[in-house]
Amino acid sequence: MIMQNYVGCDISKQWLDFFDEASSRCQRIDNQADAIAAYVAGLHPGRDFVVMEATGVHDRLLRHGLAKAGVSFSRHNPTHTHHYAKSTARRAKTDPLDARMLSGYGRRYHPEAEPVPREEGEHLQSLARHRDQLVDIRATLKKQRADAFDEIVMAELEELIASFNTRIKALESRIAETIRQVEDTARDNALMVSVPGVSKITALSLLAHLPELGQRSPKSITALAGLAPFDNKSGKLNRRSQIQGGRPRVRRALYMAALGAIRACDRFRAFYSAIAARSGSKKLAIIAVARKLLVVLNAIIRDKKAFA
């Protein structure tokens, strides 16, 4: 049996710091495709496993380089790895020490390898993120318009809002075309919008920001979305369970979808009413519907069957 060798990698925009557990060697390389390809060529698929923190776009070149070479890797929430670092009583912090810490994190927890990154998935995620940014800017402009009283300012804001409406509509058309071009993505999108309350925008958010949908257990997928309730009990303290963590964009999309599902479907409306009556909290009941909706969507994508 081949022993797993955990290689920790601390990532920054300019460079990557690696710590190889087998050789106890630290190495820094430029965060550039050619430098990454040269380093990855020295790794052994099946034996070496790279552990890194999730750093937005700065780990993209490394993930694609590792996938191309067949080397497994996993990304982790920096909050979790920082707590692990504190548990080892480590006080100093440098990039090489962080790489060493990530190697130890892998050895301690034996994380599962992430799926190979897909170009079309990342393209869709980029478009979805850009749309969210445009929508946020438009919302700010609308708030400014509501507070404005000068006619010149109001006219300027109206013009800007109209411009953003046009840009968002054009971007949504491009996103729809991107979804249609990939058979699997188009199929999953059609399956999701078959569920009451799930709009095209909700489906887009899930396709872009929750690629694990249909591949995880119900508990795991709700935890990823930040919709899993966690107990908060200790001694005489017995507080209500609360949701925490997860992916905010996915959670917001599912919350809005839950409101639509409650209005559109008797099944979800009855579930909402029962939870609201039992808990005395309408917001808690909406979150429960969002969680149930996600479990249904997970099963639909897994089984490739539309909502019935």
C-alpha positions as CSV (number, residue, x, y, z in Angstrom):
1,M,0.0,0.0,0.0
2,I,1.4,3.4,-1.0
3,M,1.7,5.8,1.9
4,Q,0.1,9.2,1.3
5,N,2.6,12.1,1.3
6,Y,0.9,15.4,2.2
7,V,2.3,18.5,0.5
8,G,1.2,21.7,2.1
9,C,0.9,24.8,-0.1
10,D,0.5,28.4,1.1
11,I,-0.9,30.5,-1.7
12,S,-0.5,34.2,-2.4
13,K,-1.0,36.3,-5.6
14,Q,2.7,36.4,-6.3
15,W,4.1,33.0,-5.2
16,L,3.4,29.6,-3.8
17,D,5.2,28.1,-0.8
18,F,5.3,24.3,-0.6
19,F,6.3,22.0,2.3
20,D,6.9,18.3,1.3
21,E,6.3,16.0,4.2
22,A,8.4,13.2,2.7
23,S,11.6,15.3,2.2
24,S,10.9,17.9,4.9
25,R,11.8,20.5,2.3
26,C,10.3,23.9,1.8
27,Q,10.3,25.5,-1.7
28,R,8.9,28.8,-3.1
29,I,7.9,29.2,-6.7
30,D,6.2,31.9,-8.7
31,N,2.4,31.7,-9.0
32,Q,2.7,31.3,-12.8
33,A,1.7,28.4,-15.1
34,D,5.2,27.5,-16.3
35,A,6.7,27.5,-12.8
36,I,3.7,25.4,-11.5
37,A,4.0,22.9,-14.3
38,A,7.8,22.4,-13.6
39,Y,7.1,21.8,-9.9
40,V,4.1,19.5,-10.4
41,A,6.2,17.4,-12.8
42,G,8.2,16.3,-9.8
43,L,5.2,15.1,-7.8
44,H,4.0,11.5,-7.9
45,P,0.3,10.9,-8.8
46,G,-1.2,8.4,-6.3
47,R,1.3,9.2,-3.6
48,D,1.5,13.0,-3.3
49,F,-1.5,14.9,-2.1
50,V,-1.5,18.7,-2.0
51,V,-3.4,20.5,0.8
52,M,-4.2,24.3,0.4
53,E,-6.5,26.9,1.7
54,A,-9.3,28.3,-0.4
55,T,-8.0,31.6,-1.7
56,G,-10.5,32.6,-4.4
57,V,-8.9,33.0,-7.9
58,H,-5.2,32.8,-6.7
59,D,-5.2,29.0,-6.5
60,R,-6.7,28.5,-10.0
61,L,-3.5,27.9,-11.9
62,L,-2.3,25.4,-9.3
63,R,-5.5,23.4,-9.3
64,H,-5.5,23.1,-13.0
65,G,-1.8,22.2,-13.0
66,L,-2.3,19.5,-10.4
67,A,-5.4,18.1,-12.3
68,K,-3.5,18.0,-15.5
69,A,-0.7,16.0,-13.8
70,G,-3.2,13.7,-12.1
71,V,-2.1,14.8,-8.6
72,S,-4.9,14.9,-6.0
73,F,-5.6,18.0,-3.9
74,S,-8.0,19.5,-1.5
75,R,-8.9,23.1,-0.4
76,H,-10.0,24.1,3.1
77,N,-11.7,27.0,4.9
78,P,-8.9,29.1,6.4
79,T,-10.9,29.4,9.6
80,H,-10.6,25.6,10.1
81,T,-6.9,25.5,9.3
82,H,-6.1,28.5,11.6
83,H,-7.9,26.7,14.5
84,Y,-5.8,23.7,13.8
85,A,-2.6,25.8,13.8
86,K,-3.6,27.2,17.2
87,S,-4.2,23.7,18.5
88,T,-0.6,22.9,17.8
89,A,0.5,25.8,20.0
90,R,2.2,27.4,17.0
91,R,2.7,31.2,17.5
92,A,5.0,32.2,14.7
93,K,3.4,32.8,11.3
94,T,5.3,32.9,7.9
95,D,4.4,31.5,4.5
96,P,6.7,28.5,4.8
97,L,5.4,27.7,8.3
98,D,1.8,27.9,7.0
99,A,2.7,25.4,4.3
100,R,4.2,23.1,6.9
101,M,1.0,23.5,9.0
102,L,-1.2,22.6,6.0
103,S,0.9,19.4,5.5
104,G,0.2,18.5,9.1
105,Y,-3.4,19.3,8.7
106,G,-3.6,16.8,5.8
107,R,-1.8,14.1,7.8
108,R,-4.1,14.7,10.7
109,Y,-7.5,14.7,8.9
110,H,-6.9,12.8,5.7
111,P,-9.1,15.0,3.5
112,E,-11.0,13.7,0.4
113,A,-9.6,14.8,-3.0
114,E,-11.6,17.5,-4.8
115,P,-13.1,16.9,-8.2
116,V,-11.1,17.9,-11.2
117,P,-11.8,21.5,-12.1
118,R,-13.9,22.0,-15.2
119,E,-13.3,25.0,-17.5
120,E,-17.0,25.4,-18.3
121,G,-17.9,25.3,-14.6
122,E,-15.4,28.0,-13.8
123,H,-16.5,30.1,-16.7
124,L,-20.2,29.9,-15.5
125,Q,-19.1,30.8,-12.0
126,S,-17.2,33.8,-13.3
127,L,-20.3,35.0,-15.2
128,A,-22.6,34.4,-12.2
129,R,-20.2,36.3,-9.9
130,H,-20.1,39.2,-12.3
131,R,-23.9,39.3,-12.6
132,D,-24.1,39.5,-8.8
133,Q,-21.7,42.4,-8.7
134,L,-23.7,44.3,-11.3
135,V,-27.0,43.6,-9.4
136,D,-25.4,44.9,-6.2
137,I,-24.2,48.1,-7.9
138,R,-27.7,48.6,-9.3
139,A,-29.3,48.1,-5.9
140,T,-26.9,50.8,-4.5
141,L,-27.9,53.2,-7.3
142,K,-31.6,52.6,-6.6
143,K,-31.1,53.4,-2.9
144,Q,-29.3,56.6,-3.9
145,R,-32.2,57.5,-6.2
146,A,-34.7,57.0,-3.4
147,D,-32.7,59.4,-1.2
148,A,-32.1,62.0,-4.0
149,F,-34.1,65.2,-4.3
150,D,-32.1,67.2,-6.9
151,E,-33.6,66.7,-10.4
152,I,-30.2,66.6,-12.1
153,V,-28.9,63.9,-9.7
154,M,-32.2,61.9,-10.1
155,A,-31.9,62.0,-13.9
156,E,-28.3,60.9,-13.8
157,L,-29.2,58.0,-11.5
158,E,-32.1,57.0,-13.7
159,E,-29.8,56.9,-16.7
160,L,-27.2,54.8,-14.8
161,I,-29.9,52.3,-13.6
162,A,-31.3,51.9,-17.1
163,S,-27.7,51.2,-18.3
164,F,-27.2,48.6,-15.7
165,N,-30.6,47.0,-16.5
166,T,-29.4,46.6,-20.1
167,R,-26.0,45.2,-19.1
168,I,-27.6,42.7,-16.7
169,K,-30.1,41.6,-19.2
170,A,-27.4,41.1,-21.9
171,L,-25.2,39.2,-19.4
172,E,-28.2,36.9,-18.4
173,S,-28.7,36.1,-22.1
174,R,-25.0,35.2,-22.4
175,I,-25.3,33.0,-19.2
176,A,-28.4,31.2,-20.7
177,E,-26.4,30.5,-23.9
178,T,-23.5,29.2,-21.8
179,I,-25.8,26.8,-19.9
180,R,-27.3,25.5,-23.2
181,Q,-23.9,24.8,-24.8
182,V,-23.0,22.1,-22.2
183,E,-25.3,19.1,-22.3
184,D,-24.9,18.1,-18.6
185,T,-25.3,21.7,-17.4
186,A,-28.4,22.2,-19.5
187,R,-30.0,19.0,-18.2
188,D,-29.3,19.9,-14.6
189,N,-30.7,23.4,-15.1
190,A,-33.9,22.0,-16.6
191,L,-34.3,19.6,-13.7
192,M,-33.8,22.3,-11.1
193,V,-36.3,24.8,-12.6
194,S,-38.9,22.0,-12.5
195,V,-39.0,22.5,-8.7
196,P,-41.6,25.0,-7.5
197,G,-40.0,28.3,-6.4
198,V,-36.7,27.6,-8.2
199,S,-36.1,30.4,-10.7
200,K,-33.5,30.6,-13.5
201,I,-31.4,32.8,-11.2
202,T,-31.6,30.3,-8.3
203,A,-30.6,27.5,-10.7
204,L,-27.7,29.6,-11.9
205,S,-26.5,30.2,-8.4
206,L,-26.5,26.5,-7.6
207,L,-24.9,25.5,-10.9
208,A,-22.1,28.1,-10.4
209,H,-21.5,28.0,-6.6
210,L,-22.6,24.5,-5.5
211,P,-21.1,22.0,-8.0
212,E,-21.3,19.3,-5.4
213,L,-25.1,19.1,-5.8
214,G,-26.2,15.6,-6.4
215,Q,-22.9,14.1,-5.2
216,R,-23.2,14.5,-1.5
217,S,-25.4,13.2,1.3
218,P,-28.4,15.4,2.5
219,K,-26.5,16.3,5.7
220,S,-23.3,17.2,3.8
221,I,-25.0,19.3,1.1
222,T,-27.0,21.3,3.7
223,A,-23.8,22.0,5.6
224,L,-22.0,23.2,2.5
225,A,-24.8,25.6,1.9
226,G,-24.9,26.8,5.5
227,L,-28.4,25.5,6.1
228,A,-27.6,22.7,8.5
229,P,-28.7,23.4,12.1
230,F,-26.0,23.0,14.8
231,D,-26.8,22.3,18.5
232,N,-25.8,24.9,21.1
233,K,-26.0,23.1,24.4
234,S,-23.6,23.0,27.4
235,G,-24.5,22.3,31.0
236,K,-27.7,24.2,31.8
237,L,-27.4,26.2,28.6
238,N,-29.9,24.9,26.0
239,R,-30.2,27.4,23.2
240,R,-32.0,26.9,19.9
241,S,-30.0,25.2,17.2
242,Q,-28.6,27.6,14.6
243,I,-27.3,27.6,11.1
244,Q,-23.8,28.8,10.5
245,G,-21.0,28.8,8.0
246,G,-21.5,27.6,4.4
247,R,-21.7,29.6,1.2
248,P,-23.6,32.8,1.6
249,R,-24.6,33.2,-2.1
250,V,-26.1,29.7,-2.2
251,R,-27.9,30.3,1.1
252,R,-29.5,33.6,-0.1
253,A,-30.6,32.0,-3.4
254,L,-32.3,29.1,-1.6
255,Y,-33.9,31.5,0.9
256,M,-35.6,33.4,-1.9
257,A,-36.5,30.1,-3.6
258,A,-38.1,28.9,-0.4
259,L,-40.4,32.0,-0.4
260,G,-41.5,31.2,-3.9
261,A,-42.0,27.5,-3.1
262,I,-44.2,28.3,-0.1
263,R,-46.4,30.4,-2.4
264,A,-46.4,28.0,-5.3
265,C,-46.6,24.5,-3.8
266,D,-49.0,23.0,-1.3
267,R,-46.4,20.5,-0.1
268,F,-43.9,23.2,0.9
269,R,-46.7,25.5,2.2
270,A,-47.9,22.8,4.5
271,F,-44.4,22.1,5.7
272,Y,-43.8,25.8,6.4
273,S,-47.1,26.2,8.3
274,A,-46.3,23.2,10.5
275,I,-42.8,24.4,11.4
276,A,-44.0,28.0,12.0
277,A,-46.8,26.8,14.3
278,R,-44.5,24.5,16.2
279,S,-41.5,26.9,16.6
280,G,-43.3,30.2,16.7
281,S,-40.8,31.6,14.2
282,K,-41.7,32.3,10.6
283,K,-38.0,33.0,9.7
284,L,-37.0,29.6,11.2
285,A,-39.8,28.0,9.1
286,I,-38.6,29.6,5.9
287,I,-35.0,28.4,6.6
288,A,-36.4,24.9,7.2
289,V,-38.2,25.0,3.8
290,A,-34.9,26.2,2.1
291,R,-33.1,23.2,3.7
292,K,-35.9,20.8,2.5
293,L,-35.8,22.4,-0.9
294,L,-32.0,21.8,-1.1
295,V,-32.4,18.2,-0.1
296,V,-35.0,17.8,-2.9
297,L,-32.8,19.4,-5.5
298,N,-29.9,17.2,-4.4
299,A,-31.9,14.1,-4.9
300,I,-33.3,15.4,-8.3
301,I,-29.8,16.0,-9.6
302,R,-28.5,12.7,-8.2
303,D,-31.3,10.6,-9.8
304,K,-31.8,12.8,-12.9
305,K,-35.5,12.9,-12.4
306,A,-37.7,16.0,-12.5
307,F,-39.8,17.2,-9.6
308,A,-43.1,15.4,-9.3
